[in-house]
């Protein structure tokens, strides 16, 4: 909602941000949240769950430049 408001402040035009999802993140993977939020929100959550995710795991160069 802050994204939508900030967009409105800067452009003086309202446009909904379709990436906004209200979710109980501790329960998101287990069951649909039909009772908690609107049907539109539940559809957005499902769309996000179905979207591919890329995770990069690595070690940042914390020791760069150290001589030990």
Backbone as ProteinMPNN parsed JSONL, in Angstrom:
{"seq_chain_A": "XXXXXXXXXXXXXXXXXXXXXXXXXXXXXXXXXXXXXXXXXXXXXXXXXXXXXXXXXXXXXXXXXXXX", "coords_chain_A": {"N_chain_A": [[0.817, -1.177, 0.0], [2.008, 1.189, 0.662], [3.648, 1.454, -1.533], [1.808, 1.923, -3.576], [0.743, 4.36, -2.665], [3.0, 6.056, -2.649], [3.611, 6.072, -5.371], [1.343, 7.414, -6.281], [1.733, 9.909, -5.019], [4.009, 10.827, -6.339], [3.269, 10.823, -9.068], [0.702, 11.753, -9.261], [-1.359, 10.156, -10.052], [-3.361, 7.333, -9.587], [-2.46, 3.931, -9.423], [-2.95, 0.543, -9.146], [-0.805, -1.725, -7.399], [0.039, -4.749, -8.426], [1.689, -6.634, -7.311], [1.436, -6.752, -4.61], [0.906, -8.609, -1.75], [-0.945, -9.761, 0.908], [-0.121, -11.818, 3.563], [0.089, -14.612, 5.782], [3.016, -15.449, 6.591], [4.075, -17.594, 7.98], [2.26, -19.577, 7.61], [1.887, -19.754, 4.943], [2.875, -21.682, 3.087], [1.5, -23.937, 3.765], [-1.399, -23.981, 3.71], [-4.338, -22.783, 1.924], [-5.275, -19.361, 2.319], [-7.932, -18.568, 2.588], [-9.876, -17.695, 4.419], [-8.725, -15.538, 5.67], [-8.046, -13.352, 3.996], [-8.963, -11.374, 1.059], [-10.464, -12.764, -1.975], [-9.098, -11.882, -4.257], [-6.609, -11.272, -3.191], [-5.823, -13.802, -2.339], [-5.548, -15.054, -4.808], [-3.383, -13.582, -5.826], [-1.384, -14.357, -4.009], [-1.24, -17.076, -4.622], [-0.349, -16.89, -7.27], [2.209, -15.831, -6.828], [3.331, -17.95, -5.38], [3.367, -19.91, -7.352], [5.159, -18.905, -9.167], [8.441, -19.075, -10.626], [11.375, -19.239, -8.587], [14.564, -17.898, -7.966], [17.459, -18.639, -6.239], [20.463, -17.567, -5.001], [23.287, -18.858, -3.541], [26.062, -18.187, -1.663], [29.344, -17.192, -0.55], [30.08, -14.058, 0.649], [32.692, -11.718, -0.268], [34.168, -11.273, 2.325], [36.721, -11.352, 3.425], [38.379, -10.005, 1.761], [41.287, -8.368, 0.892], [42.568, -8.759, 3.307], [45.391, -9.859, 5.14], [45.946, -12.495, 6.38]], "CA_chain_A": [[0.0, 0.0, 0.0], [2.921, 2.328, 0.623], [4.122, 1.57, -2.913], [0.739, 2.584, -4.321], [0.627, 5.753, -2.229], [4.177, 6.801, -3.117], [3.418, 6.26, -6.812], [0.337, 8.471, -6.419], [2.351, 11.174, -4.619], [4.971, 11.263, -7.365], [2.701, 10.97, -10.408], [-0.659, 12.27, -9.121], [-2.263, 9.201, -10.683], [-3.399, 6.079, -8.842], [-2.36, 2.681, -10.17], [-2.751, -0.534, -8.172], [0.413, -2.529, -7.501], [-0.44, -6.129, -8.414], [2.624, -7.502, -6.6], [1.173, -6.666, -3.186], [0.213, -9.768, -1.201], [-1.021, -9.909, 2.356], [0.017, -13.241, 3.82], [0.651, -15.108, 7.021], [4.162, -16.157, 6.007], [4.323, -18.846, 8.688], [1.277, -20.555, 7.171], [1.7, -19.578, 3.513], [3.177, -22.893, 2.324], [0.717, -25.063, 4.238], [-2.818, -24.026, 3.351], [-4.875, -21.533, 1.375], [-5.64, -18.412, 3.361], [-9.202, -18.028, 2.114], [-10.617, -17.033, 5.476], [-8.029, -14.373, 6.205], [-7.918, -12.234, 3.068], [-9.9, -11.385, -0.067], [-10.188, -13.72, -3.052], [-8.069, -11.305, -5.128], [-5.323, -11.431, -2.517], [-5.491, -15.229, -2.378], [-5.07, -15.318, -6.169], [-2.031, -13.0, -5.927], [-0.481, -15.224, -3.245], [-1.05, -18.302, -5.408], [0.492, -16.532, -8.419], [3.587, -15.713, -6.332], [3.797, -19.296, -5.027], [3.579, -20.666, -8.588], [6.224, -18.282, -9.961], [9.769, -19.628, -10.344], [12.233, -18.439, -7.715], [15.987, -18.175, -8.085], [18.189, -18.346, -5.009], [21.913, -17.689, -5.135], [23.928, -19.077, -2.25], [27.507, -18.041, -1.781], [30.014, -16.483, 0.521], [30.544, -12.745, 0.194], [34.148, -11.543, -0.107], [34.438, -10.547, 3.568], [38.145, -11.344, 3.749], [39.115, -9.345, 0.674], [42.274, -7.386, 1.302], [43.199, -9.103, 4.58], [46.643, -10.632, 4.969], [46.16, -13.444, 7.47]], "C_chain_A": [[0.868, 1.25, 0.0], [3.458, 2.545, -0.784], [3.079, 2.31, -3.748], [0.642, 4.06, -3.951], [1.802, 6.587, -2.738], [4.097, 7.052, -4.614], [2.431, 7.399, -7.051], [0.933, 9.842, -6.086], [3.255, 11.708, -5.731], [4.334, 11.549, -8.72], [1.323, 11.625, -10.431], [-1.667, 11.42, -9.891], [-2.2, 7.899, -9.885], [-3.286, 4.895, -9.791], [-2.107, 1.567, -9.167], [-1.469, -1.31, -8.456], [0.018, -3.989, -7.326], [0.499, -7.089, -7.694], [2.403, -7.523, -5.106], [0.372, -7.874, -2.737], [0.23, -9.691, 0.316], [-0.988, -11.398, 2.644], [0.491, -13.481, 5.24], [1.816, -15.984, 6.58], [4.469, -17.462, 6.723], [3.375, -19.949, 8.23], [1.132, -20.581, 5.654], [1.904, -20.869, 2.719], [2.242, -24.041, 2.668], [-0.71, -25.11, 3.714], [-3.254, -22.724, 2.706], [-5.369, -20.644, 2.504], [-6.977, -17.753, 3.036], [-9.947, -17.26, 3.191], [-9.988, -15.744, 5.958], [-8.106, -13.152, 5.303], [-8.906, -12.383, 1.914], [-9.506, -12.437, -1.111], [-9.103, -13.206, -3.994], [-6.692, -11.474, -4.503], [-4.881, -12.892, -2.551], [-4.969, -15.615, -3.761], [-3.668, -14.765, -6.373], [-1.021, -13.873, -5.202], [-0.203, -16.493, -4.036], [-0.161, -18.036, -6.618], [1.961, -16.432, -7.994], [4.157, -17.086, -5.973], [4.126, -20.106, -6.267], [4.731, -20.123, -9.432], [7.575, -18.922, -9.626], [10.586, -18.662, -9.483], [13.677, -18.864, -7.916], [16.673, -17.758, -6.798], [19.666, -18.573, -5.282], [22.509, -17.817, -3.746], [25.423, -18.997, -2.46], [28.066, -17.293, -0.601], [30.483, -15.136, -0.007], [32.042, -12.582, 0.463], [34.493, -10.72, 1.141], [35.916, -10.407, 3.875], [38.995, -10.662, 2.681], [40.053, -8.276, 1.227], [42.944, -7.678, 2.638], [44.405, -9.984, 4.311], [46.857, -11.568, 6.143], [45.926, -14.862, 7.018]], "O_chain_A": [[0.5, 2.26, -0.599], [3.698, 3.682, -1.191], [3.411, 3.205, -4.525], [0.479, 4.912, -4.825], [1.607, 7.708, -3.208], [4.473, 8.127, -5.082], [2.65, 8.247, -7.916], [0.672, 10.82, -6.785], [3.256, 12.904, -6.021], [4.804, 12.422, -9.449], [0.832, 12.009, -11.493], [-2.705, 11.918, -10.328], [-1.117, 7.421, -9.549], [-3.937, 4.86, -10.835], [-1.142, 1.637, -8.406], [-1.1, -1.521, -9.611], [-0.301, -4.424, -6.219], [0.142, -8.248, -7.484], [3.107, -8.237, -4.391], [-0.707, -8.144, -3.265], [1.29, -9.571, 0.931], [-1.74, -12.164, 2.042], [1.201, -12.662, 5.823], [1.614, -17.147, 6.23], [5.07, -18.357, 6.128], [3.654, -21.13, 8.439], [0.331, -21.355, 5.129], [1.168, -21.119, 1.765], [2.192, -25.029, 1.935], [-1.184, -26.173, 3.312], [-2.627, -21.684, 2.906], [-5.83, -21.139, 3.532], [-7.139, -16.542, 3.188], [-10.593, -16.257, 2.888], [-10.659, -14.933, 6.596], [-8.219, -12.029, 5.794], [-9.6, -13.394, 1.806], [-8.378, -12.929, -1.127], [-8.282, -13.984, -4.479], [-5.722, -11.78, -5.197], [-3.705, -13.186, -2.767], [-4.043, -16.42, -3.869], [-2.843, -15.405, -7.025], [0.075, -14.109, -5.711], [0.942, -16.939, -4.113], [0.688, -18.861, -6.957], [2.851, -16.891, -8.71], [5.33, -17.358, -6.231], [5.06, -20.908, -6.251], [5.224, -20.817, -10.322], [7.826, -19.272, -8.472], [10.5, -17.443, -9.631], [13.973, -20.054, -8.023], [16.483, -16.638, -6.324], [20.067, -19.643, -5.74], [22.264, -16.981, -2.877], [25.978, -19.664, -3.333], [27.319, -16.814, 0.252], [31.206, -15.078, -1.002], [32.588, -13.251, 1.341], [35.035, -9.619, 1.039], [36.325, -9.441, 4.519], [40.222, -10.752, 2.72], [39.623, -7.382, 1.956], [43.811, -6.915, 3.064], [44.421, -10.762, 3.357], [47.862, -11.446, 6.842], [46.063, -15.793, 7.812]]}, "name": "protein", "num_of_chains": 1, "seq": "XXXXXXXXXXXXXXXXXXXXXXXXXXXXXXXXXXXXXXXXXXXXXXXXXXXXXXXXXXXXXXXXXXXX"}
